[in-house]
Amino acid sequence: MHYTNFLYTIRSVLDSKVTTFGLVLACSAALAVPALAQSETTAMPEMDALPDDTVAADTFGFDDGGFEFEKSAEELEDSFRKEAFDQALKQLMPLKPAEIRSVLEHYDRTVESTELPVHPYPRPESVVQNISLDPGVAPLSVKLAYGYVTTLSILDSSGAPWPIEDISWVGDFNVTESTVDETTHMLRISPESKFAHGNVSMRLLDLDAPVIMTFETGRDIVHYRFDAVVPKRGPGAKMPLISNGITLTAGDPDMSIALGGVVPKGAETLNVSGVDGRTTAYVYNGMTYVRTPLTLLSPGWDSSVTSADGTKIYALEETPVILLSDRGRMVRAHLTAREGLLDE
């Protein structure tokens, strides 16, 4: 009877702890109850057969090691919380940090393989070419590339913008006009297919002849910037210091190459002293070409052209000294030959 009362007391204490610990501890206690019941049913029938002194000893001196009373309620609660936390981590994040990094690296390589083009990227170029208004001359060709934007600017021989009145084009291209001003001289062109081909026809302000160009889409070269120079003075032409200084022959390859900043093959580069590195010069086909953002004062030149950024190209006879104007200040530049230097 005392043993039964003691078990009842133990069960009452466990039930109160289960209520405190929550659902997890209740489940654990519920699993432990059948074990206690089994031990009770197996031990009770043999009590009558035992001697009185043995029964008394078992009644008041039973072994409580099986109940694990050495852990307090707080320790049991912490143990269950830790087990629940570990299980939650395994279910929510089953991969280890190193495995997660490996998955991300594989995903990154897969995306790179799908987005990286099979062919090499096209070589970017910025060119300046003269527009020929003669009917028998082939139109200029603007090289485009899929996924790239080409900026086309229309300039006159003085480097001033020449406004476009209207424009029409054919081909799978997206042509956007600059909307900074009411009139624009700048177009942004991007092909919408990898091998788009077409042309464009423009009518410029106060120019009777149309300006026609060909659009070619390829994979080798892309014109990031294309400055098309009309060999005439436009409505916004800049007045030169010398009236006969600005002349430009349509399709003149020497001036186009010089304006693009490329030293032609076979040209002899000259040393330029007295000014900064923005001014360069070389001798080509018997003429001296000076490329500078400054204004040439002396000597007189045979031809000159200006780009959209203000860079000027002067073609003049051979001379050792030139006078330039740097924002109103006159500077003297000396041109000397570089012995043993020949651009091939």
C-alpha positions as CSV (number, residue, x, y, z in Angstrom):
1,M,0.0,0.0,0.0
2,H,2.8,2.4,0.8
3,Y,4.5,1.5,-2.4
4,T,1.3,2.3,-4.4
5,N,1.0,5.6,-2.6
6,F,4.6,6.4,-3.4
7,L,4.1,5.6,-7.1
8,Y,1.0,7.8,-7.1
9,T,3.0,10.6,-5.6
10,I,5.8,10.2,-8.2
11,R,3.2,10.2,-11.0
12,S,1.6,13.4,-9.6
13,V,5.0,15.1,-9.5
14,L,5.8,14.0,-13.0
15,D,2.4,15.2,-14.3
16,S,3.0,18.7,-12.9
17,K,6.5,18.8,-14.4
18,V,5.1,17.7,-17.8
19,T,2.6,20.6,-17.7
20,T,5.4,23.0,-17.0
21,F,7.8,21.7,-19.7
22,G,5.3,21.6,-22.5
23,L,4.4,19.3,-25.3
24,V,7.8,17.8,-25.8
25,L,8.3,16.8,-22.2
26,A,4.7,15.4,-22.1
27,C,5.5,13.1,-25.0
28,S,8.6,11.9,-23.3
29,A,6.8,11.3,-20.0
30,A,4.0,9.5,-21.8
31,L,6.6,7.1,-23.2
32,A,8.0,6.5,-19.8
33,V,4.6,5.6,-18.2
34,P,4.3,2.2,-19.8
35,A,7.7,1.3,-18.6
36,L,6.7,2.2,-15.0
37,A,3.5,0.3,-15.3
38,Q,5.3,-2.8,-16.6
39,S,7.8,-2.7,-13.7
40,E,4.9,-2.4,-11.3
41,T,2.9,-5.3,-12.8
42,T,5.9,-7.5,-12.9
43,A,7.1,-6.7,-9.4
44,M,3.7,-6.7,-7.5
45,P,2.8,-10.4,-7.9
46,E,6.0,-11.5,-6.3
47,M,5.7,-9.4,-3.2
48,D,3.4,-11.9,-1.5
49,A,6.0,-14.7,-2.0
50,L,8.8,-12.6,-0.5
51,P,9.6,-12.7,3.2
52,D,8.3,-9.8,5.3
53,D,11.7,-8.3,6.0
54,T,12.5,-8.4,2.2
55,V,9.2,-6.7,1.4
56,A,9.8,-4.0,4.0
57,A,13.3,-3.5,2.7
58,D,12.0,-3.2,-0.9
59,T,9.2,-0.9,0.2
60,F,11.4,1.6,2.0
61,G,14.7,1.1,0.2
62,F,14.0,0.7,-3.5
63,D,16.6,1.6,-6.1
64,D,15.7,4.9,-7.7
65,G,18.5,4.9,-10.2
66,G,16.2,3.9,-13.1
67,F,14.2,7.1,-12.8
68,E,17.3,9.3,-13.4
69,F,16.3,11.8,-10.7
70,E,19.9,13.2,-10.8
71,K,18.8,15.7,-13.5
72,S,16.8,18.8,-12.4
73,A,13.8,20.1,-14.2
74,E,15.8,23.0,-15.7
75,E,18.4,20.5,-17.1
76,L,15.8,18.3,-18.6
77,E,14.2,21.3,-20.2
78,D,17.5,22.5,-21.7
79,S,18.2,19.0,-23.0
80,F,14.8,18.8,-24.8
81,R,15.3,22.3,-26.2
82,K,18.7,21.4,-27.5
83,E,17.4,18.2,-29.2
84,A,14.5,20.2,-30.7
85,F,16.9,22.9,-32.0
86,D,19.2,20.3,-33.6
87,Q,16.3,18.6,-35.3
88,A,15.0,22.0,-36.6
89,L,18.4,22.8,-38.0
90,K,18.7,19.5,-39.8
91,Q,15.2,19.9,-41.3
92,L,15.6,23.5,-42.3
93,M,19.3,23.5,-43.3
94,P,20.4,20.0,-44.0
95,L,23.5,21.1,-45.9
96,K,26.8,22.1,-44.2
97,P,28.4,25.5,-44.9
98,A,31.0,23.9,-47.1
99,E,28.4,22.0,-49.1
100,I,26.4,25.2,-49.5
101,R,29.4,27.0,-50.9
102,S,30.0,24.1,-53.3
103,V,26.4,24.3,-54.6
104,L,26.7,28.0,-55.1
105,E,29.9,27.7,-57.0
106,H,28.4,25.0,-59.3
107,Y,25.4,27.3,-59.9
108,D,27.7,30.2,-60.7
109,R,29.6,28.2,-63.2
110,T,26.4,27.0,-64.8
111,V,25.1,30.5,-65.2
112,E,28.4,31.7,-66.7
113,S,28.4,28.8,-69.2
114,T,24.9,29.7,-70.4
115,E,25.5,33.5,-70.6
116,L,29.1,33.6,-71.9
117,P,29.1,34.0,-75.7
118,V,30.6,31.2,-77.8
119,H,32.6,33.8,-79.8
120,P,35.0,36.3,-78.4
121,Y,33.8,39.8,-77.6
122,P,34.0,42.3,-80.5
123,R,36.8,44.8,-80.6
124,P,35.6,48.3,-79.8
125,E,36.6,51.2,-82.0
126,S,36.0,54.9,-82.2
127,V,36.3,56.2,-85.7
128,V,36.0,59.5,-87.6
129,Q,35.1,59.3,-91.3
130,N,34.2,61.9,-93.9
131,I,30.8,61.7,-95.7
132,S,30.9,61.8,-99.4
133,L,27.9,63.5,-101.0
134,D,28.8,62.3,-104.5
135,P,26.2,59.9,-106.0
136,G,28.9,57.5,-107.3
137,V,30.7,57.0,-104.0
138,A,29.8,54.0,-101.8
139,P,28.1,55.1,-98.5
140,L,29.9,54.8,-95.2
141,S,29.5,51.5,-93.3
142,V,28.8,51.6,-89.5
143,K,29.8,48.4,-87.8
144,L,27.4,47.3,-85.1
145,A,27.3,44.3,-82.7
146,Y,24.4,42.6,-81.0
147,G,24.1,43.7,-77.3
148,Y,26.1,46.9,-77.9
149,V,25.1,50.6,-78.5
150,T,26.8,52.6,-81.2
151,T,26.7,56.4,-81.0
152,L,26.5,58.2,-84.3
153,S,27.2,61.9,-84.5
154,I,26.9,64.2,-87.6
155,L,29.4,67.0,-87.7
156,D,30.4,69.7,-90.2
157,S,33.9,70.5,-91.3
158,S,34.4,72.8,-88.4
159,G,33.4,70.2,-85.8
160,A,30.1,71.8,-85.0
161,P,27.0,69.6,-84.8
162,W,24.8,69.4,-87.9
163,P,21.2,68.9,-86.9
164,I,19.1,66.1,-88.4
165,E,15.7,67.2,-89.8
166,D,14.3,63.7,-90.5
167,I,15.5,60.2,-90.6
168,S,14.3,56.8,-92.0
169,W,15.9,53.4,-91.6
170,V,15.4,49.8,-92.6
171,G,16.5,46.7,-90.7
172,D,16.2,45.1,-87.3
173,F,17.6,48.0,-85.4
174,N,16.6,50.2,-82.5
175,V,17.4,53.8,-83.3
176,T,17.0,56.4,-80.5
177,E,17.5,60.1,-81.1
178,S,19.0,62.3,-78.4
179,T,16.2,64.4,-76.8
180,V,18.3,67.0,-75.1
181,D,17.4,69.6,-77.6
182,E,14.5,70.0,-80.1
183,T,17.0,69.2,-82.8
184,T,19.6,66.6,-82.6
185,H,22.7,65.5,-84.4
186,M,23.3,62.3,-82.4
187,L,21.8,58.8,-82.8
188,R,22.1,55.7,-80.7
189,I,21.8,52.5,-82.6
190,S,21.6,49.0,-81.3
191,P,20.8,45.9,-83.4
192,E,18.0,43.6,-82.2
193,S,19.4,40.5,-84.0
194,K,22.9,39.0,-84.3
195,F,23.1,39.5,-88.1
196,A,20.9,42.5,-88.7
197,H,21.7,44.4,-91.9
198,G,20.2,47.6,-93.3
199,N,20.7,51.3,-94.0
200,V,19.7,54.7,-92.9
201,S,18.8,57.9,-94.8
202,M,19.0,61.3,-93.2
203,R,18.1,64.8,-94.3
204,L,20.2,67.4,-92.6
205,L,19.3,71.0,-91.9
206,D,20.0,73.3,-94.9
207,L,21.6,70.4,-96.9
208,D,20.0,69.3,-100.1
209,A,21.7,66.0,-100.6
210,P,20.7,63.1,-98.4
211,V,23.2,61.4,-96.1
212,I,23.0,57.6,-96.4
213,M,24.9,55.0,-94.4
214,T,24.9,51.2,-94.2
215,F,24.4,49.3,-90.9
216,E,26.3,46.0,-90.6
217,T,26.1,43.7,-87.6
218,G,29.0,41.4,-87.0
219,R,31.1,39.8,-84.3
220,D,34.6,41.1,-84.9
221,I,34.4,44.9,-84.6
222,V,31.9,47.3,-83.1
223,H,32.0,51.1,-83.5
224,Y,31.3,52.5,-80.0
225,R,31.5,56.0,-81.4
226,F,31.2,57.0,-85.1
227,D,31.7,60.7,-86.0
228,A,30.5,61.3,-89.5
229,V,32.0,64.6,-90.9
230,V,30.2,66.4,-93.7
231,P,32.7,68.3,-95.9
232,K,30.8,71.5,-95.7
233,R,30.1,74.3,-93.2
234,G,26.9,73.6,-91.4
235,P,24.3,76.1,-90.0
236,G,26.2,76.2,-86.6
237,A,29.8,76.2,-88.0
238,K,32.5,77.8,-85.9
239,M,34.2,80.7,-87.5
240,P,37.9,80.1,-88.0
241,L,40.6,82.6,-87.3
242,I,41.7,82.4,-90.9
243,S,38.8,82.3,-93.4
244,N,40.4,79.9,-95.8
245,G,41.8,77.6,-93.2
246,I,39.1,75.0,-92.9
247,T,38.9,72.8,-95.9
248,L,38.1,69.2,-96.2
249,T,38.0,66.9,-99.1
250,A,35.2,64.3,-99.0
251,G,36.6,60.9,-98.2
252,D,40.1,62.2,-97.5
253,P,41.7,59.2,-95.8
254,D,44.6,61.1,-94.4
255,M,42.5,63.6,-92.4
256,S,40.1,60.8,-91.2
257,I,43.0,58.7,-89.9
258,A,44.6,61.7,-88.2
259,L,41.4,62.8,-86.6
260,G,40.8,59.3,-85.2
261,G,44.2,59.5,-83.4
262,V,45.8,56.7,-85.3
263,V,49.2,57.2,-86.8
264,P,49.1,55.7,-90.3
265,K,51.6,53.1,-91.4
266,G,54.8,54.6,-92.7
267,A,54.3,57.9,-90.9
268,E,57.3,59.5,-89.2
269,T,56.4,60.6,-85.7
270,L,57.9,64.0,-84.6
271,N,59.0,65.2,-81.2
272,V,56.8,68.1,-79.9
273,S,58.3,70.3,-77.2
274,G,57.0,73.5,-75.6
275,V,53.4,72.3,-75.1
276,D,51.7,69.5,-73.2
277,G,51.2,65.9,-74.4
278,R,47.8,66.7,-76.0
279,T,49.6,68.0,-79.1
280,T,51.2,65.4,-81.4
281,A,52.6,65.6,-84.9
282,Y,53.9,63.3,-87.6
283,V,55.0,63.6,-91.3
284,Y,53.0,61.6,-93.8
285,N,53.0,61.8,-97.6
286,G,55.1,64.9,-97.6
287,M,52.7,66.8,-95.3
288,T,53.0,67.6,-91.5
289,Y,49.9,66.7,-89.5
290,V,49.4,68.3,-86.2
291,R,46.7,66.9,-83.8
292,T,45.9,69.3,-81.0
293,P,43.0,70.8,-79.0
294,L,44.6,74.2,-79.3
295,T,44.2,76.7,-82.2
296,L,47.0,77.0,-84.7
297,L,48.0,80.6,-85.3
298,S,51.0,80.2,-87.5
299,P,52.1,79.1,-90.1
300,G,49.1,78.9,-92.4
301,W,47.8,75.4,-93.1
302,D,46.4,73.7,-96.2
303,S,43.5,71.9,-94.6
304,S,42.0,71.4,-91.2
305,V,39.1,69.6,-89.5
306,T,37.7,69.5,-86.0
307,S,36.1,66.6,-84.2
308,A,33.1,66.7,-81.8
309,D,35.3,66.9,-78.7
310,G,37.2,70.0,-80.0
311,T,40.3,68.1,-81.2
312,K,41.7,69.7,-84.4
313,I,43.8,68.3,-87.2
314,Y,46.0,70.6,-89.3
315,A,47.8,69.6,-92.5
316,L,50.6,72.0,-93.3
317,E,54.0,72.2,-95.0
318,E,57.1,71.1,-93.2
319,T,58.0,73.6,-90.5
320,P,60.2,73.4,-87.3
321,V,58.1,75.8,-85.2
322,I,54.3,76.4,-84.9
323,L,52.4,79.0,-82.8
324,L,49.3,77.9,-80.9
325,S,46.7,79.7,-78.9
326,D,45.9,78.0,-75.5
327,R,42.8,79.8,-74.3
328,G,44.1,83.2,-75.5
329,R,47.7,82.6,-74.5
330,M,50.2,82.1,-77.3
331,V,52.5,79.2,-77.0
332,R,55.4,78.1,-79.2
333,A,55.8,74.4,-80.1
334,H,59.0,73.0,-81.7
335,L,58.8,70.0,-84.1
336,T,61.9,67.9,-84.4
337,A,62.5,64.5,-86.1
338,R,63.0,61.3,-84.1
339,E,66.1,59.6,-85.5
340,G,65.7,55.9,-86.0
341,L,61.9,55.9,-85.2
342,L,59.6,54.8,-87.9
343,D,56.1,53.5,-87.3
344,E,55.6,50.3,-89.2
